[in-house]
Amino acid sequence: MAFPKAMNRKSIIVAIVAAGLWLSLAIPAAAQIAPYTDEHGKLIYVNEDSPRVRHGSTSSHPGATLQIAAAAAAAGSPTEPIDRIVREAAQRHNLDPELVKAVISTESGWNATAISRKGAMGLMQLIPGTAERFGVANPFDPAQNVEGGTMYLKSLLDRYDGDLKKTLAAYNAGERVVDQTGGVPAIPETQRYVQKVTDAYFRPGSGRNSSLGGFSRPAVREDVDSNGRVVFTNE
């Protein structure tokens, strides 16, 4: 049985509209959805057109974070990508990159996925409050973590007029404790931390440049070496 011509035309128009609508939905979806692996090794599908958080000079691809972290942690020293991140962040905030490296070495041993008992995270061991304060959305991203940690370190140096020991004590124990005690608090962990970072930074051959950052050099102190001799050192 034949259908009226008007009905045929109407059916054809409806079919064309439906097909066009289907294509408009299907093609962009296929073009925009892309997979990547997050820092925990989980496969994630995201919209490629969605804006991604960028902090610092380098925004690490989530899939590359584990590889960078594993290489640096295994070597106990920065890989070339992380070394570049440190140098660029230090330059932006007028800090000696060797000081930032001394802090990272002491804080995390160059493990970008490190988490402390107190919940500090990443290379420079940022607690959640500090990460939020300095705009770090992903503390396990090396570029974001180093940018936030370097900003925090610089703010402490400014706060304590370049006093390195107070700065390091505050980085470890918090500004309030240092303000209350007027110096390095009598907390064994904090005292060991300050000494360890200071030793790493001022060790011979560290490549330090103390003209950057404007902090004060540790005062000369009297010490006794392993042979019982009295020595004077500023390291």
N, C-alpha and C positions, 0 to 999 in steps of 0.2 A: 504494500500500500504506500502511495506517495504522500509526503508531508508538504504542507503549504510552503511556498518560497520564503515567506516572512519568518516562519519558524526556523527554517534552515539557516537563514542569515543570523537570527538571534542566537542560535546554538553555536555557530561558528565564532561569533564575537565573544561569547562567554568562554569558549574554549581557549581563545587567544589570550584573553585577560588572565585566565587562570594559569596558563603556561608562563606568561610573563611574570606574574607574581611569584610563581614557584622558582623561576630562575633568579629573580632579584634577591630572594631569600637564601637560596642554596649556594650561589657562586661566591658572595662575600664571606659567608661562613667558612667555606673551604679555604678562602684566601687569607682570612684573618686568624684562624685558630692555629697555634703552633705549639709543639711540645718543648719542654726543657726539664732538666733535672735540678732540683733545689739542693740546698746545702746539706740536706739529710739523705740525699740519694733517691728521693721520691720523684717519680715522673709526674709532671704537672702540665696541664694544657691551659694556655692563656690566649687572650686576644692580643695579637701582635701590635695592634694600633693603640693599645692602652699605654699611657705614659708610665715610664719606669723611674723609680727614685734614683736621683743622681746626686751624690755628695762627693766633694773632692775632685781630684783631677782625673780619676779613673773609676768607672762604674763597672765592677767585675761582673761578668756573666755568671748567673747562679750556678751553672754547671761546671764552671772553672774553679769555684771557690775551694772545693775539696782537694783538687789537684794542687793548687797553690799552697794550701795549708799543709798538706802532707809532705810536700817537698821541703818547705821551710822548716817544719818541725823535725823532720828526719835529719836535716843537715845541722840543726841548731843555730842557723844563721839565715839571714834573708836571701831569698831567691831574687833574681834580677827584677821581676815585676814588683815585688814588695819593696825592694830597695829603692826603686824609682818612686813608688808611692810615698815612701818616707821622705825622700829628698824633696819632692815637690811640695808636700804638706809643710815641711819645715821651712822651706823658702817662703811660702805664702805667709807664714806666721812669724818670720824673723827669728827662727830657732836654729840652733846647731843640730843638724840631722843625727850627729853622733850621740847627742843627749837623748833624742827620741829613741834611737836604737838601744841605748843602755836601759831605758825604761822598758821597752818591749822585751828585751832579753831577760830582764829580771821578772817582769810580770807574767809572761806566757811562754818563754823559751821559743818564741816564733811560731807558736801554734795558734792559727787563726780560729780554731774551733774550741779553744780552751774555755772551760767554765769552772769557776772557783766554788768553794763551799758556800760562799756568801752571795753567789749569783753573778759575780763579775764575768764579763764575756769578751772573747776575742783577743786580738793581739795586745791591746793596751788595757785589757781587763776593765771595761766600763760597766759599772752597775747600771741597772735600768734607769734610775733617776738621772744619772750623768749623761747617759746616751740620749735620753729625751731632751735634756737641757741643751745639748749641742747638736740637735737635729739628726741624730743617727737612727735611721729607721731599721737597719739591719746590722747589728753589732758584729755579725760573723762575716760581713763583707769587708775585706782588708782595707779598701779605699775609704769606706765610710768610717770604720773603726779608727784608723790612723788619723783621719781628718778630725774627728771628734776628740780623740785623746790628745792630739797636738794642740787643738784650741784650748782644751782644759789646762794642759801644762803651761801654755803661754799665759792664760788668765791668772794662774797661781803665781807665776813669776812676777807678773805685774802687781798682784795683790800684796806680795811680800817683798817688794822693792828689789827683786833680783836675788834674794837670799835662797840659794839652791837647797840647802838643808830643810828650811821651812817648807819650801815648795814641794819637795819630795815627801816630806812627812804628811803634808796635807793631801797629796795625791793618794797616799796609802791609808791614812786614818781620817781624812776629812778636815775641812777648814775650821769647823767649830772647835775641834780638839786642839788644834794648833793655836788658835786664837785664845783659847782658855789658858793654855800652858805658857804661851809666849815663845814657844820654840818646839823642838822635837820632843813629843811626849814620852813619858817613861813607860812605853809599851814595848816589850822586847821585840815583837814582830816588826813594829814600825822602825825601831832603831836598827835592826838587822837590815831592813829594806833600804833605808837611807844609806847605810854604809855600803851595801852591795851595789846600788846604782852608782854611788859616788866613786867607788873603786873601779867599776867598769868604765865609767866616763873618763876618769883621770889616769887610767893605766897608761904606761908608756906605749906609744904607737897606736893609740886609739883614733888618731886623726881628728881630735876635737878642735873646734874653733870657738873659743870662749868669747870672741868679740861679737858673736851672734847671740842674741837673747838678753844680754846685759846683766846676767846674774853674777854674784860675787863668788870668787874662788875660796875654797875652804881655807881657814886660817892654818898657819903652821902649828903643828902639835908635837909634843914630845912622846916618844914611844920607846919600847924596849924590844930589840929583835931576838931571834931564836938563840943567839949566842950571849945574851945578857947585856949587850951594848946599848947605850942610850943613843937614840937617833932622833933627828928632827925632820919632819916631813909635812908636806901640804897635800899629799895624795891620800 
